[in-house]
C-alpha cells in the first residue's frame, strides 16, 4: 500500500510541478521503472477515456443539436431504405455540419492527454534501458589504479596480440572499478572497432586493431583511447538517472549527448549510434586521462590530438519532450563548459611545445 501511495503521489506531483518532469522524479528519488510505469499506465488510461468524456460533455452542452442530429440520422436511414433521393443530399450535408460540433479531436484536453500519454510511453522505453543498464552493470568496491595501468601501454613487451588483449581487458576493468562498477570480459571479433555491450556484458575488440604489425606508441595510445571511450560510455550510461550536479562538466555534456542519442533511437526505432559530438567529448575526456601520465610520449600524442581539436557544438534539441525538457535549462552552461575545456586543452598543448 505504501508503494502505491508513493507512486500515486508522484503521479499527482507530476501534474503540479513547475520543474522538468524528469528533474521532479530525480529530486524525489522516484526515477524508477515502477513509478514511470505507473504514470505511463495512468496517462494512457486518461487518453483513452478523455475522448469519450469530452464527447459526453459536448452532448450535454449541445443537447438540442444532438437531438436534431439523431433525428436527421433516422430520416437519412429511412430514405435510403425506401430509395427516396429527394432532399437526401441536403439532409446529409446538414448532418455533417452539425456533427462537427461533436468532433473533439482538436479539443485542448484531448490533445494534452494524448501528448502526455505519448511522451510517458516514450520515456518508459528510455527508463527500461536505464533499468537494464543497472541490472547488467553492477556496483563494486571503488579503486584508484588507472594511471598505473595506462603506463603499461608504453612498455614495448605489451605490443603482441596476446598481451594487448590482456591489457585491454585490464584497462577496461580498472576504468570501471575506479568508477565503482564491474567491467566486462573482452571478446575479439572481426573488424577494427572497440565497443562495450551492456546487454551482452562484453567488450568487443576488432582483430584488425590487435593484429597490426609494428605498432608504434602512437598506435597504442589511439587504441587505448578507444578502450577508454567505450568504458566511459558504459559508465555515463549508468549515470543518466543521477542529478547533473554530481557529474563534472565534460561528463554532463557526455550525458546529454548520450541521452539524446538514446531518445532519438527510440523515436526512430533504430539502434543507438553515437553522434559526432559524443565521440569528440569521449575522446577529449580520454585524452585528459592519458595526459595525466605525463611522459614524453603521451605529451607528444596529446599535442597532436589538441592540434586537430575542433569546437564541439552540442546537438540541438528538436523536440522538447521529457528527456530534452530535463537538459534544456542546463544546455547553455554545459556548452560553455565544453568550450572552456577545449580551450584549456589547446592551452595545455601550447605549454607542451
N, C-alpha and C positions, 0 to 999 in steps of 0.2 A: 504493500500500500504506500509506504514511504517513497519507493521508487516511482510509482505512478504519480504521486503528488508532486515530486520534483520535476518530472517530465512535463506535467501539465503547467507547472509554474513557469518553466522555460518557454512553453508554447505561448502563454499569455504575455510573458515578458517580451517575447519576440515581436508581438504586435505593438507593444507600447514603447519599446526602447527607441532612443534617438541615435544610438550608436550603430555602426555597421553590424549586421546580424551575426557575422562570424566573430567579431570582436566581443559582442554580448555573450556568446556562448563560451568563448575562451575565458573571459573575466569571471564567469560563473562556474568554471571547471566543468562545462557541460558540452564540450565539443567531442561527444561520444557517439558511437553508432546507434545506441538505443535512443538517445534524445533526438537525434536527427531523423531517425526512422519514425519516431512518434510524431514529430512535427510534419514530416512529409506525408504521413498517412492522414493526418488531420486536414492538411491543406488540400489533398486530393479529394477527400470526402466533401469538404466545403465547396470545391469547384464543381463537383457533380451535382450537388444539391442547390447551388446558387441559381442556376438557370431555372430550375423548377420553381424555386421560391419567388424569383423575380417575375416569372410568368404569372404565378398566382396573384401577386400584388398588382400586376398590370390588369388582370381581370377585374379585381376589386375596384381599382381606380377608374376603369373604363367599362363599368358593368353594362351600361346601355349599348355601347358599341359591341360588347361581347355577345349580347342577346341578338343584335342585328346580324352579327357575323354568323351566329348559329342558324338564324332564320334563312339567311342567304345560302348557306351551305345546304340546308334541307331542300330549298327551292331549286338549286342548281342540280342536285342529285335526282330530284323528281323529274325535271325537264329532260335530263339526259336519258333516264329510263323510258320516258314517254317519246323520246325522239323529237321533242319540240325545240326548235332553234331560235324562235323569235324572242328577242330580249336576253338571250343566254349570255352573249359576249359582254353586254353591259353589266349584267349581274356578276359575272366573273371578274370584270375589271374593278367593280366596286368592292367585291370580296377581297381582292388582292390589296386594294388601297387601305381598307380598314385593318386588314391583317398586319400591316406594317406597324401599327400601334403596339402590337404584342410581340414584336421582334426585340429580344433583349440581348442580342449578340454583341452590341456595342454599349451595353449598359456599364456604367462605371464600376459597379460592384462585381459584375460578372467578369469583366476584363481583369480586375485586380485579383480575383480569386483564381482565374486561370493562370495569370502570371505568377502568382505565389506558388501554385502547385507545380508549374514547370520549373521554377527556379529551385525549389526544395528537392524535387526529384533529381535534378542535375547535381545539386550539392550532395545529395545522398550517395550518388555514384562516386563523387570525389572523396567522401568520407569513407566509403567502402575501401578505396585504395589506401587511404591513410591507415585504416584499421588493419588491412593486410600487411602493410609495412611493419606495424607494431608487432604483429604476430611472427613475422619472419626475421626481424632484426631485434634480437633480444639484448637486454642490458647486461653488462658485465663490469667487473672491477676496473676502474679507470687507471690507465698507466701514463707514462711520460717518456717514451722511448724512441719516438720517430726520428729525431735528429741522429741518433746513433745508427739507426737502420739506413738512413739516407747516405751516410758516409760509406757504407758498404758498396754502394753503386759506383764509387770511384776507385774501387780496388780491381786491378786487372784480372785476377783469377775468377771473377764473377761474370765474365763475358761468355762462358759456354752456355748452351741451351739449357742444360740440366740445372746449372747454377742459377740462371736467370729465372726459371720457373719457381724455384725455391725462394729466391729473393723477392720476386713479385708477390708471392703469397705472404711472405713475412712482412713486407711493406704494407700490404693491404690490411692484414690482421692487426698490425701495430697502429695504423692510422685509425682503424675502427676502435680498438681498445683504448687509445688515447682520448677518444670521444665517448668512452663508456659503453661501447657497443660490441657485440660479437661480429666477426667478419665471416667471409665465405671461403670455400675451397676454390682453388684455381683449376680451370679446365681449359686445355689447349684445343683450339678449333681452327678450321680453315679461315683464312683472312688475315688482316693486319691491325685490327682494332682492339680496344680493351673495353669491355662492357660488364658492369655489375648487374646481375639479375636478382632482384629481391625475391621474386616468386620462386626461382629455382635455387636460391641460396648459393649461387655460383659467381665467380669472377671469370668471365670468358676472355681468353687472350689468343690473338691470332698467331698462327705458326710463323707467318712471314716476319713478325716482329722479333721473335726469339731465335730464328734460324739464319738471320743475316750474318754474313761473314765479315770479319774485321770491323766490328762495331767500335766506333770512336766514343770518347767520353760524351760528346755532344749527342750522339745517337742514343746513348744510355740515358742521358738526362731527359731527352724527349720521350722515351719510353716511360721513365719514372713519372713524368708529368701526366701521361695518360692514365697511369695507375692511380696517382693521387686524385686526378679529376674524377675518375669513376668512383673512388672511395668517398670523396666529398659529396658527390651527387647522392650517394646512398645515405650518408649522414644527414644531409639537409632535408631529404625526403621524410626522414623520421621526425624532423623538427617543424614541419609545416603547420602543425597544430599548436605550436608553442607561441607565446607572446613575442612579437617582433623585438621588443626591448631586450630580450635575452640573447639576441644574436648580434654579432659585430656587424659593422656597416656593409662589408662585402658579402657576408652571409645573408644579410637582409635582401640584398639585390639578387643573390642566387636563389633565395627562397621565392622571391617574386617571380622571377623568370621560370623557375621550376613549376610553380603553381599555375602560371598562365599556360605553360606548355601542356600541363595535365588537363586543364579545363577545356582548352581548345581541342585536344584529342577526344575528350568525352563528347563534345558538341558535334564533332565531325565524324565520330565513330571510326577513328584512326588510331594507330599505335602512337604512343608518346614519342616525340622526337625533340631533341634539344634545339633551341633557337641559336643563331649565331651569337647573340648577346650572352646567352647562358654559357656557351663554350668559352667565350672570351673571359668571362668572370671566373669560371673554374680554373682556367689557365693562369690568370693573374693571382688567384688565391694560392695555387700550387707553386708558382714562381716565387712568391714571397716566402713560402715554407722552405724551398730549396735554397734560396739566398741566405737563409739563416745559418746554413752550414759554414759559410764564409771560407771558401777555398778559392784559389786562383781559377780553377776550372768552373766552379759554379758562378763566380763573378763574371767570367767571360760569357758564359751561357746566358746569364741574366741580362748582360749588356746587349747581346744580340736580340733577345726577346723584346726588351724595352724599346729598342730602336724601331721595331715593327709594330709597336702597340698603337692601335687606332682608337679614337674616342668611342666609348660604348654608350649608345643612346638606348635606354631601356625600351622594351616593347610597349607600344601604345595600347591603351585599353579600348577595345572595340565595342564590347557590350558590358555594361556595369551591372552584373548580377552579384551573387553573394560573395564569391571569391574576390572579384575586382573591387567590389564595394569596400572590402576589408583593407586592401592595399592602397586604394586611391588617395586617402588623406596623407599617406606617408611617401608617396612617389617623388615629390619634389625634393624632399630631404634625402631619400635614398639615391636619387640621381646625382645630387650634389656630392654625396659621399663617394660614389663611384668615380666621378670626375676627379675628385681630390686624390683618391687612391692611385689613379692612373698618372696623375701629375707627379705624385710622390715617387712612383716607380721610375719615371723618367729622370727625376732629380737624383735618385739613388744611383741610377746608371751613370749620370754625369760625374758623380763622385768616384765611381769605379775607374772611369777613364783617367 
